[in-house]
Amino acid sequence: MTTALRPLTGALPPGLPWELLGDARVELRRAGYRLLRGHGVDVELCAALMLTLDPDSRLAERGKADVTRLARDGARTTWRRTPPPELPVTVAQHGELVALAARATTVLGEDTSRMLTTWLACTRPGG
């Protein structure tokens, strides 16, 4: 499904991937998640955090792996060549990410949760 829709992502309703991510069927949640990838760090982080709490263990592991990767990127120290990714979020979006991160703490583990919390604390929401 995702392969067929990916070339049409610009023509799809913007909320469709989020609707798919919230569907009861595993294959549609997977498709929604794949469609959301590549839409910015803020979208990827939100979708990955939602996926960590998925009842399907394979999807939850995928979400956990992506949150871990994003948290590591966000926790980069200043001595690295590339700066940490910017997290362009509004105050409301920032609050949603903080709430999702808190809900996913037990799934993510101590190290990832700490990196993610630090990154979110250093993010300055705009708008």
CNS distance restraints for C-alpha pairs under 8 A (distance, minus, plus):
assign (resid   1 and name CA) (resid   5 and name CA) 6.32 0.50 0.50
assign (resid   1 and name CA) (resid  31 and name CA) 6.55 0.50 0.50
assign (resid   2 and name CA) (resid   6 and name CA) 5.78 0.50 0.50
assign (resid   2 and name CA) (resid  31 and name CA) 5.24 0.50 0.50
assign (resid   2 and name CA) (resid  32 and name CA) 7.82 0.50 0.50
assign (resid   2 and name CA) (resid  34 and name CA) 6.73 0.50 0.50
assign (resid   2 and name CA) (resid  35 and name CA) 6.60 0.50 0.50
assign (resid   3 and name CA) (resid   7 and name CA) 7.72 0.50 0.50
assign (resid   4 and name CA) (resid   8 and name CA) 7.87 0.50 0.50
assign (resid   5 and name CA) (resid   9 and name CA) 6.23 0.50 0.50
assign (resid   6 and name CA) (resid  35 and name CA) 6.71 0.50 0.50
assign (resid   8 and name CA) (resid  12 and name CA) 6.37 0.50 0.50
assign (resid   9 and name CA) (resid  35 and name CA) 7.55 0.50 0.50
assign (resid  12 and name CA) (resid  16 and name CA) 6.92 0.50 0.50
assign (resid  15 and name CA) (resid  19 and name CA) 6.23 0.50 0.50
assign (resid  16 and name CA) (resid  20 and name CA) 6.15 0.50 0.50
assign (resid  16 and name CA) (resid  32 and name CA) 7.54 0.50 0.50
assign (resid  17 and name CA) (resid  21 and name CA) 6.13 0.50 0.50
assign (resid  17 and name CA) (resid  31 and name CA) 7.57 0.50 0.50
assign (resid  17 and name CA) (resid  32 and name CA) 4.22 0.50 0.50
assign (resid  17 and name CA) (resid  33 and name CA) 6.85 0.50 0.50
assign (resid  17 and name CA) (resid  35 and name CA) 5.94 0.50 0.50
assign (resid  17 and name CA) (resid  36 and name CA) 6.22 0.50 0.50
assign (resid  18 and name CA) (resid  22 and name CA) 6.40 0.50 0.50
assign (resid  18 and name CA) (resid  32 and name CA) 6.22 0.50 0.50
assign (resid  18 and name CA) (resid  33 and name CA) 7.85 0.50 0.50
assign (resid  18 and name CA) (resid  36 and name CA) 7.79 0.50 0.50
assign (resid  19 and name CA) (resid  23 and name CA) 6.35 0.50 0.50
assign (resid  19 and name CA) (resid  32 and name CA) 7.33 0.50 0.50
assign (resid  20 and name CA) (resid  28 and name CA) 5.28 0.50 0.50
assign (resid  20 and name CA) (resid  29 and name CA) 5.18 0.50 0.50
assign (resid  20 and name CA) (resid  30 and name CA) 7.97 0.50 0.50
assign (resid  20 and name CA) (resid  31 and name CA) 6.90 0.50 0.50
assign (resid  20 and name CA) (resid  32 and name CA) 4.63 0.50 0.50
assign (resid  20 and name CA) (resid  33 and name CA) 7.82 0.50 0.50
assign (resid  21 and name CA) (resid  28 and name CA) 6.67 0.50 0.50
assign (resid  21 and name CA) (resid  29 and name CA) 4.01 0.50 0.50
assign (resid  21 and name CA) (resid  30 and name CA) 6.89 0.50 0.50
assign (resid  21 and name CA) (resid  31 and name CA) 7.43 0.50 0.50
assign (resid  21 and name CA) (resid  32 and name CA) 4.66 0.50 0.50
assign (resid  21 and name CA) (resid  33 and name CA) 5.91 0.50 0.50
assign (resid  21 and name CA) (resid  47 and name CA) 7.98 0.50 0.50
assign (resid  22 and name CA) (resid  29 and name CA) 6.28 0.50 0.50
assign (resid  23 and name CA) (resid  28 and name CA) 6.33 0.50 0.50
assign (resid  23 and name CA) (resid  29 and name CA) 5.87 0.50 0.50
assign (resid  24 and name CA) (resid  28 and name CA) 7.82 0.50 0.50
assign (resid  24 and name CA) (resid  29 and name CA) 7.53 0.50 0.50
assign (resid  25 and name CA) (resid  29 and name CA) 6.42 0.50 0.50
assign (resid  26 and name CA) (resid  30 and name CA) 6.16 0.50 0.50
assign (resid  26 and name CA) (resid  56 and name CA) 7.15 0.50 0.50
assign (resid  27 and name CA) (resid  31 and name CA) 6.19 0.50 0.50
assign (resid  28 and name CA) (resid  32 and name CA) 6.06 0.50 0.50
assign (resid  29 and name CA) (resid  33 and name CA) 6.16 0.50 0.50
assign (resid  30 and name CA) (resid  34 and name CA) 6.24 0.50 0.50
assign (resid  30 and name CA) (resid  59 and name CA) 7.08 0.50 0.50
assign (resid  31 and name CA) (resid  35 and name CA) 6.17 0.50 0.50
assign (resid  32 and name CA) (resid  36 and name CA) 6.33 0.50 0.50
assign (resid  33 and name CA) (resid  37 and name CA) 6.57 0.50 0.50
assign (resid  33 and name CA) (resid  47 and name CA) 6.59 0.50 0.50
assign (resid  33 and name CA) (resid  48 and name CA) 7.84 0.50 0.50
assign (resid  36 and name CA) (resid  43 and name CA) 6.81 0.50 0.50
assign (resid  36 and name CA) (resid  44 and name CA) 6.50 0.50 0.50
assign (resid  36 and name CA) (resid  47 and name CA) 7.24 0.50 0.50
assign (resid  37 and name CA) (resid  43 and name CA) 7.58 0.50 0.50
assign (resid  37 and name CA) (resid  44 and name CA) 5.65 0.50 0.50
assign (resid  38 and name CA) (resid  44 and name CA) 7.15 0.50 0.50
assign (resid  39 and name CA) (resid  43 and name CA) 6.03 0.50 0.50
assign (resid  39 and name CA) (resid  44 and name CA) 6.79 0.50 0.50
assign (resid  40 and name CA) (resid  44 and name CA) 6.19 0.50 0.50
assign (resid  41 and name CA) (resid  45 and name CA) 5.91 0.50 0.50
assign (resid  41 and name CA) (resid  70 and name CA) 7.85 0.50 0.50
assign (resid  41 and name CA) (resid  85 and name CA) 7.35 0.50 0.50
assign (resid  41 and name CA) (resid  86 and name CA) 7.53 0.50 0.50
assign (resid  41 and name CA) (resid  87 and name CA) 6.20 0.50 0.50
assign (resid  41 and name CA) (resid  88 and name CA) 7.99 0.50 0.50
assign (resid  42 and name CA) (resid  46 and name CA) 6.22 0.50 0.50
assign (resid  42 and name CA) (resid  87 and name CA) 5.63 0.50 0.50
assign (resid  42 and name CA) (resid  88 and name CA) 6.51 0.50 0.50
assign (resid  42 and name CA) (resid  89 and name CA) 6.65 0.50 0.50
assign (resid  43 and name CA) (resid  47 and name CA) 6.11 0.50 0.50
assign (resid  44 and name CA) (resid  48 and name CA) 5.93 0.50 0.50
assign (resid  45 and name CA) (resid  49 and name CA) 6.01 0.50 0.50
assign (resid  45 and name CA) (resid  66 and name CA) 7.79 0.50 0.50
assign (resid  45 and name CA) (resid  67 and name CA) 6.29 0.50 0.50
assign (resid  45 and name CA) (resid  70 and name CA) 7.00 0.50 0.50
assign (resid  45 and name CA) (resid  97 and name CA) 7.86 0.50 0.50
assign (resid  46 and name CA) (resid  50 and name CA) 6.25 0.50 0.50
assign (resid  46 and name CA) (resid  97 and name CA) 6.18 0.50 0.50
assign (resid  46 and name CA) (resid 100 and name CA) 7.62 0.50 0.50
assign (resid  47 and name CA) (resid  51 and name CA) 6.15 0.50 0.50
assign (resid  47 and name CA) (resid  63 and name CA) 7.75 0.50 0.50
assign (resid  48 and name CA) (resid  52 and name CA) 6.28 0.50 0.50
assign (resid  48 and name CA) (resid  62 and name CA) 7.78 0.50 0.50
assign (resid  48 and name CA) (resid  63 and name CA) 4.37 0.50 0.50
assign (resid  48 and name CA) (resid  64 and name CA) 6.90 0.50 0.50
assign (resid  48 and name CA) (resid  66 and name CA) 6.12 0.50 0.50
assign (resid  48 and name CA) (resid  67 and name CA) 5.78 0.50 0.50
assign (resid  49 and name CA) (resid  53 and name CA) 7.21 0.50 0.50
assign (resid  49 and name CA) (resid  63 and name CA) 6.29 0.50 0.50
assign (resid  49 and name CA) (resid  64 and name CA) 7.30 0.50 0.50
assign (resid  49 and name CA) (resid  67 and name CA) 6.44 0.50 0.50
assign (resid  49 and name CA) (resid  97 and name CA) 7.97 0.50 0.50
assign (resid  49 and name CA) (resid 100 and name CA) 6.15 0.50 0.50
assign (resid  49 and name CA) (resid 101 and name CA) 6.60 0.50 0.50
assign (resid  49 and name CA) (resid 104 and name CA) 6.82 0.50 0.50
assign (resid  50 and name CA) (resid  54 and name CA) 7.01 0.50 0.50
assign (resid  50 and name CA) (resid  63 and name CA) 7.48 0.50 0.50
assign (resid  50 and name CA) (resid 100 and name CA) 6.94 0.50 0.50
assign (resid  51 and name CA) (resid  59 and name CA) 6.27 0.50 0.50
assign (resid  51 and name CA) (resid  60 and name CA) 5.28 0.50 0.50
assign (resid  51 and name CA) (resid  62 and name CA) 7.51 0.50 0.50
assign (resid  51 and name CA) (resid  63 and name CA) 4.80 0.50 0.50
assign (resid  51 and name CA) (resid  64 and name CA) 7.54 0.50 0.50
assign (resid  52 and name CA) (resid  59 and name CA) 7.25 0.50 0.50
assign (resid  52 and name CA) (resid  60 and name CA) 4.19 0.50 0.50
assign (resid  52 and name CA) (resid  61 and name CA) 6.58 0.50 0.50
assign (resid  52 and name CA) (resid  62 and name CA) 7.44 0.50 0.50
assign (resid  52 and name CA) (resid  63 and name CA) 4.66 0.50 0.50
assign (resid  52 and name CA) (resid  64 and name CA) 5.18 0.50 0.50
assign (resid  52 and name CA) (resid 104 and name CA) 6.63 0.50 0.50
assign (resid  52 and name CA) (resid 107 and name CA) 6.94 0.50 0.50
assign (resid  52 and name CA) (resid 108 and name CA) 7.75 0.50 0.50
assign (resid  53 and name CA) (resid  60 and name CA) 5.96 0.50 0.50
assign (resid  53 and name CA) (resid 104 and name CA) 6.61 0.50 0.50
assign (resid  53 and name CA) (resid 107 and name CA) 7.63 0.50 0.50
assign (resid  54 and name CA) (resid  59 and name CA) 6.38 0.50 0.50
assign (resid  54 and name CA) (resid  60 and name CA) 5.10 0.50 0.50
assign (resid  55 and name CA) (resid  59 and name CA) 7.93 0.50 0.50
assign (resid  55 and name CA) (resid  60 and name CA) 7.06 0.50 0.50
assign (resid  56 and name CA) (resid  60 and name CA) 6.15 0.50 0.50
assign (resid  57 and name CA) (resid  61 and name CA) 6.05 0.50 0.50
assign (resid  58 and name CA) (resid  62 and name CA) 6.27 0.50 0.50
assign (resid  59 and name CA) (resid  63 and name CA) 6.21 0.50 0.50
assign (resid  60 and name CA) (resid  64 and name CA) 6.11 0.50 0.50
assign (resid  61 and name CA) (resid  65 and name CA) 6.08 0.50 0.50
assign (resid  62 and name CA) (resid  66 and name CA) 6.26 0.50 0.50
assign (resid  63 and name CA) (resid  67 and name CA) 6.09 0.50 0.50
assign (resid  64 and name CA) (resid  68 and name CA) 6.06 0.50 0.50
assign (resid  64 and name CA) (resid 107 and name CA) 7.53 0.50 0.50
assign (resid  64 and name CA) (resid 108 and name CA) 6.17 0.50 0.50
assign (resid  65 and name CA) (resid  69 and name CA) 6.23 0.50 0.50
assign (resid  66 and name CA) (resid  70 and name CA) 6.11 0.50 0.50
assign (resid  67 and name CA) (resid  71 and name CA) 5.89 0.50 0.50
assign (resid  67 and name CA) (resid 112 and name CA) 7.86 0.50 0.50
assign (resid  68 and name CA) (resid  72 and name CA) 6.09 0.50 0.50
assign (resid  68 and name CA) (resid 108 and name CA) 7.60 0.50 0.50
assign (resid  68 and name CA) (resid 112 and name CA) 5.69 0.50 0.50
assign (resid  69 and name CA) (resid  73 and name CA) 6.24 0.50 0.50
assign (resid  70 and name CA) (resid  74 and name CA) 6.05 0.50 0.50
assign (resid  71 and name CA) (resid  75 and name CA) 6.00 0.50 0.50
assign (resid  71 and name CA) (resid 112 and name CA) 6.48 0.50 0.50
assign (resid  71 and name CA) (resid 115 and name CA) 5.59 0.50 0.50
assign (resid  71 and name CA) (resid 116 and name CA) 4.86 0.50 0.50
assign (resid  71 and name CA) (resid 119 and name CA) 7.05 0.50 0.50
assign (resid  72 and name CA) (resid  76 and name CA) 6.40 0.50 0.50
assign (resid  72 and name CA) (resid 112 and name CA) 7.59 0.50 0.50
assign (resid  72 and name CA) (resid 115 and name CA) 6.63 0.50 0.50
assign (resid  72 and name CA) (resid 116 and name CA) 7.84 0.50 0.50
assign (resid  73 and name CA) (resid  84 and name CA) 5.72 0.50 0.50
assign (resid  73 and name CA) (resid  85 and name CA) 6.75 0.50 0.50
assign (resid  74 and name CA) (resid  84 and name CA) 4.90 0.50 0.50
assign (resid  74 and name CA) (resid  85 and name CA) 5.90 0.50 0.50
assign (resid  74 and name CA) (resid  86 and name CA) 7.94 0.50 0.50
assign (resid  74 and name CA) (resid 115 and name CA) 7.58 0.50 0.50
assign (resid  74 and name CA) (resid 116 and name CA) 7.38 0.50 0.50
assign (resid  74 and name CA) (resid 119 and name CA) 5.56 0.50 0.50
assign (resid  75 and name CA) (resid  84 and name CA) 6.79 0.50 0.50
assign (resid  75 and name CA) (resid 115 and name CA) 5.72 0.50 0.50
assign (resid  75 and name CA) (resid 116 and name CA) 7.41 0.50 0.50
assign (resid  75 and name CA) (resid 118 and name CA) 7.18 0.50 0.50
assign (resid  75 and name CA) (resid 119 and name CA) 5.81 0.50 0.50
assign (resid  76 and name CA) (resid  80 and name CA) 6.98 0.50 0.50
assign (resid  76 and name CA) (resid  83 and name CA) 7.09 0.50 0.50
assign (resid  76 and name CA) (resid  84 and name CA) 5.55 0.50 0.50
assign (resid  77 and name CA) (resid  84 and name CA) 7.86 0.50 0.50
assign (resid  78 and name CA) (resid  83 and name CA) 6.97 0.50 0.50
assign (resid  86 and name CA) (resid 123 and name CA) 7.86 0.50 0.50
assign (resid  87 and name CA) (resid 123 and name CA) 6.60 0.50 0.50
assign (resid  88 and name CA) (resid 125 and name CA) 6.85 0.50 0.50
assign (resid  88 and name CA) (resid 126 and name CA) 7.31 0.50 0.50
assign (resid  89 and name CA) (resid  93 and name CA) 5.56 0.50 0.50
assign (resid  89 and name CA) (resid  94 and name CA) 5.85 0.50 0.50
assign (resid  89 and name CA) (resid 125 and name CA) 5.26 0.50 0.50
assign (resid  89 and name CA) (resid 126 and name CA) 6.19 0.50 0.50
assign (resid  89 and name CA) (resid 127 and name CA) 7.71 0.50 0.50
assign (resid  90 and name CA) (resid  94 and name CA) 6.03 0.50 0.50
assign (resid  90 and name CA) (resid 125 and name CA) 5.00 0.50 0.50
assign (resid  90 and name CA) (resid 126 and name CA) 4.81 0.50 0.50
assign (resid  90 and name CA) (resid 127 and name CA) 4.98 0.50 0.50
assign (resid  91 and name CA) (resid  95 and name CA) 6.22 0.50 0.50
assign (resid  91 and name CA) (resid 125 and name CA) 5.10 0.50 0.50
assign (resid  91 and name CA) (resid 126 and name CA) 6.19 0.50 0.50
assign (resid  91 and name CA) (resid 127 and name CA) 6.68 0.50 0.50
assign (resid  92 and name CA) (resid  96 and name CA) 6.28 0.50 0.50
assign (resid  93 and name CA) (resid  97 and name CA) 6.21 0.50 0.50
assign (resid  94 and name CA) (resid  98 and name CA) 6.19 0.50 0.50
assign (resid  94 and name CA) (resid 120 and name CA) 7.63 0.50 0.50
assign (resid  94 and name CA) (resid 125 and name CA) 6.34 0.50 0.50
assign (resid  95 and name CA) (resid  99 and name CA) 6.16 0.50 0.50
assign (resid  96 and name CA) (resid 100 and name CA) 6.11 0.50 0.50
assign (resid  97 and name CA) (resid 101 and name CA) 5.98 0.50 0.50
assign (resid  97 and name CA) (resid 120 and name CA) 8.00 0.50 0.50
assign (resid  98 and name CA) (resid 102 and name CA) 6.19 0.50 0.50
assign (resid  98 and name CA) (resid 117 and name CA) 7.62 0.50 0.50
assign (resid  98 and name CA) (resid 120 and name CA) 7.05 0.50 0.50
assign (resid  99 and name CA) (resid 103 and name CA) 6.31 0.50 0.50
assign (resid 100 and name CA) (resid 104 and name CA) 6.17 0.50 0.50
assign (resid 101 and name CA) (resid 105 and name CA) 6.07 0.50 0.50
assign (resid 101 and name CA) (resid 113 and name CA) 7.32 0.50 0.50
assign (resid 101 and name CA) (resid 116 and name CA) 7.52 0.50 0.50
assign (resid 101 and name CA) (resid 117 and name CA) 7.53 0.50 0.50
assign (resid 104 and name CA) (resid 108 and name CA) 6.02 0.50 0.50
assign (resid 105 and name CA) (resid 109 and name CA) 6.14 0.50 0.50
assign (resid 105 and name CA) (resid 110 and name CA) 7.34 0.50 0.50
assign (resid 105 and name CA) (resid 113 and name CA) 5.71 0.50 0.50
assign (resid 106 and name CA) (resid 110 and name CA) 7.76 0.50 0.50
assign (resid 108 and name CA) (resid 112 and name CA) 5.86 0.50 0.50
assign (resid 108 and name CA) (resid 113 and name CA) 6.00 0.50 0.50
assign (resid 109 and name CA) (resid 113 and name CA) 5.98 0.50 0.50
assign (resid 110 and name CA) (resid 114 and name CA) 6.02 0.50 0.50
assign (resid 111 and name CA) (resid 115 and name CA) 6.27 0.50 0.50
assign (resid 112 and name CA) (resid 116 and name CA) 6.01 0.50 0.50
assign (resid 113 and name CA) (resid 117 and name CA) 5.93 0.50 0.50
assign (resid 114 and name CA) (resid 118 and name CA) 6.08 0.50 0.50
assign (resid 115 and name CA) (resid 119 and name CA) 6.15 0.50 0.50
assign (resid 116 and name CA) (resid 120 and name CA) 6.11 0.50 0.50
assign (resid 117 and name CA) (resid 121 and name CA) 5.99 0.50 0.50
assign (resid 118 and name CA) (resid 122 and name CA) 6.24 0.50 0.50
assign (resid 119 and name CA) (resid 123 and name CA) 6.30 0.50 0.50
